[in-house]
Amino acid sequence: MSQMKQFDNIPSTPGKFKMEKSSPYIHRLRWHSSLVKLTFWSFVFLGMILMFLYKSPPSTSSSSSTPDPSRRSLWTPSWGGPAWEKRVRSSARVRSRNGLCVLVTGAAGFVGTHVSAALKRRGDGVLGIDNFNDYYDVSLKRARQALLERTGVFIVEGDINDQALISKLFEVVAFTHVMHLAAQAGVRYAMQNPSSYVHSNIAGFVSLLEVCKSANPQPAIVWASSSSVYGLNTKVPFSEKDRTDQPASLYAATKKAGEEIAHTYNHIYGLSLTGLRFFTVYGPWGRPDMAYFFFTRDMLKGKPIPIFEGPNHGTVARDFTYIDDIVKGCLGALDTAEKSTGSGGKKKGPAQLRVFNLGNTSPVPVSELVSILERLLKVKAKRTVLKMPRNGDVQFTHANISYAQSEFGYKPTTDLQTGLKKFVRWYLSYYSGGKKSAQ
Ligand SMILES: NC(=O)c1ccc[n+]([C@@H]2O[C@H](COP(=O)([O-])OP(=O)(O)OC[C@H]3O[C@@H](n4cnc5c(N)ncnc54)[C@H](O)[C@@H]3O)[C@@H](O)[C@H]2O)c1
């Protein structure tokens, strides 16, 4: 009988005990099992807290004064920690005498990659930041990142709206300059995704300037505006003195807003600001959403390409500017940028505020661009002539560059034929053998 009782106490299911309710042994066991449960759940809870802390960026003194409104940092890739800071410092280390220490935003972009590489080559310290958005083929941005990594440039993955991250970067490195190239580019995409323009070109710019104005010392800022600010009714060649209050697209309007915002931060906080109005930049590692790039892709695939014409069969032409000339302009603007005058968010005196055209000064009809590509690719294009849609593009661009010429000796030297030859060579080798396909 007693043996039976012992067997009765052996659970039929592991973990379950058959016991008499009133036994003191039962109380002890219940108490014991509650303690085990409590300990177990405490560990789970502690684990969750640790995971949360690990995923969140470290809070900084500057970030607490400039909270990140979007709280993106909770779900963007993590940053921070000694190893990360070491990479940031090493990338930004200046290696030449009197070299600059530059934060390049949009560093995985077309212009950002070329400017970062050029700065690094001459011994400046360079740190990149980019959010690797999927506006166009992300693998191309990743390939540019790999290219820069080989030259010692680290691109931090993050959004310029993340003030906690940008503040942290300024805490780790005393940047002397910011080359701000991160933006939502492209004119037509604004009809599909207007808020991306507001996010990157307006909110993002303000967010960056907020951190710069509070940085100690304040950096000098050079940023990309666009020839599109000239809008619909400007006579060519476009001069910086022309009115720019009739933007033809949301993209242009956000770039124009950037110029006004720059004026405000210069006026109130003494930030040194230089805007560069780029004119249709092209070249190796270019942007797949631009005509010269997708014409090349579609011509090689035997697909028809649209060629727009203005009213009364008017020619559509662009002042195509080769990337190396744009890079020289960016470096010239950085080298002649004066120091910001404020500190700790307070203006101490008047600061430099400039806007320059960076173009090529020789517009080429788009039909001529196609003819050059035909010769270089040895392919006959299937041209479809269409009326230019009213989606924000202008018919003609032509830069007057005399101001940039006088201030920092800007002088473009690459004609379209020469520049496209270099682009086509790159394109064929990058997409060779069908290893990668142009999207
Ligand atoms: N390429 C041209 O012909 C041209 C002409 C006029 C003006 N611009 C201006 O020059 C600059 C560079 O242009 P690009 O041709 O190299 O364009 P791009 O799209 O190749 O580069 C921009 C980069 O910024 C990044 N980015 C966008 N929003 C961001 C954000 N919120 N936070 C962090 N990164 C962000 C993108 O991922 C991209 O890599 C842009 O400001 C553009 O408007 C270019």
PDBQT file of the ligand as one rigid body, heavy atoms in Angstrom, charges set to zero:
ROOT
HETATM    1  N1  LIG A 501      23.211  64.342 -60.498  1.00  0.00    +0.000 N 
HETATM    2  C1  LIG A 501      22.698  65.470 -60.977  1.00  0.00    +0.000 C 
HETATM    3  O1  LIG A 501      22.587  65.645 -62.175  1.00  0.00    +0.000 OA
HETATM    4  C2  LIG A 501      22.254  66.554 -60.040  1.00  0.00    +0.000 A 
HETATM    5  C3  LIG A 501      21.798  67.759 -60.592  1.00  0.00    +0.000 A 
HETATM    6  C4  LIG A 501      21.392  68.768 -59.731  1.00  0.00    +0.000 A 
HETATM    7  C5  LIG A 501      21.466  68.601 -58.360  1.00  0.00    +0.000 A 
HETATM    8  N2  LIG A 501      21.903  67.394 -57.851  1.00  0.00    +0.000 N 
HETATM    9  C6  LIG A 501      21.954  67.258 -56.398  1.00  0.00    +0.000 C 
HETATM   10  O2  LIG A 501      23.214  66.740 -56.050  1.00  0.00    +0.000 OA
HETATM   11  C7  LIG A 501      23.110  65.908 -54.897  1.00  0.00    +0.000 C 
HETATM   12  C8  LIG A 501      23.704  64.557 -55.184  1.00  0.00    +0.000 C 
HETATM   13  O3  LIG A 501      22.995  63.977 -56.271  1.00  0.00    +0.000 OA
HETATM   14  P1  LIG A 501      23.310  62.543 -56.855  1.00  0.00    +0.000 P 
HETATM   15  O4  LIG A 501      23.122  62.616 -58.315  1.00  0.00    +0.000 OA
HETATM   16  O5  LIG A 501      24.585  62.037 -56.309  1.00  0.00    +0.000 OA
HETATM   17  O6  LIG A 501      22.083  61.721 -56.243  1.00  0.00    +0.000 OA
HETATM   18  P2  LIG A 501      22.055  60.281 -55.555  1.00  0.00    +0.000 P 
HETATM   19  O7  LIG A 501      20.622  59.941 -55.402  1.00  0.00    +0.000 OA
HETATM   20  O8  LIG A 501      22.923  59.335 -56.305  1.00  0.00    +0.000 OA
HETATM   21  O9  LIG A 501      22.708  60.561 -54.140  1.00  0.00    +0.000 OA
HETATM   22  C9  LIG A 501      22.005  60.976 -53.013  1.00  0.00    +0.000 C 
HETATM   23  C10 LIG A 501      22.296  60.005 -51.873  1.00  0.00    +0.000 C 
HETATM   24  O10 LIG A 501      21.667  60.506 -50.697  1.00  0.00    +0.000 OA
HETATM   25  C11 LIG A 501      21.102  59.431 -49.984  1.00  0.00    +0.000 C 
HETATM   26  N3  LIG A 501      19.988  59.971 -49.190  1.00  0.00    +0.000 N 
HETATM   27  C12 LIG A 501      18.808  60.466 -49.651  1.00  0.00    +0.000 A 
HETATM   28  N4  LIG A 501      18.060  60.875 -48.626  1.00  0.00    +0.000 NA
HETATM   29  C13 LIG A 501      18.775  60.647 -47.491  1.00  0.00    +0.000 A 
HETATM   30  C14 LIG A 501      18.522  60.856 -46.119  1.00  0.00    +0.000 A 
HETATM   31  N5  LIG A 501      17.370  61.365 -45.696  1.00  0.00    +0.000 N 
HETATM   32  N6  LIG A 501      19.478  60.507 -45.217  1.00  0.00    +0.000 NA
HETATM   33  C15 LIG A 501      20.661  59.960 -45.639  1.00  0.00    +0.000 A 
HETATM   34  N7  LIG A 501      20.943  59.720 -46.934  1.00  0.00    +0.000 NA
HETATM   35  C16 LIG A 501      20.006  60.073 -47.850  1.00  0.00    +0.000 A 
HETATM   36  C17 LIG A 501      20.657  58.440 -51.043  1.00  0.00    +0.000 C 
HETATM   37  O11 LIG A 501      20.605  57.112 -50.557  1.00  0.00    +0.000 OA
HETATM   38  C18 LIG A 501      21.740  58.602 -52.118  1.00  0.00    +0.000 C 
HETATM   39  O12 LIG A 501      22.749  57.637 -51.988  1.00  0.00    +0.000 OA
HETATM   40  C19 LIG A 501      21.642  65.895 -54.548  1.00  0.00    +0.000 C 
HETATM   41  O13 LIG A 501      21.394  66.896 -53.609  1.00  0.00    +0.000 OA
HETATM   42  C20 LIG A 501      20.968  66.257 -55.853  1.00  0.00    +0.000 C 
HETATM   43  O14 LIG A 501      19.696  66.830 -55.654  1.00  0.00    +0.000 OA
HETATM   44  C21 LIG A 501      22.300  66.394 -58.661  1.00  0.00    +0.000 A 
ENDROOT
TORSDOF 0
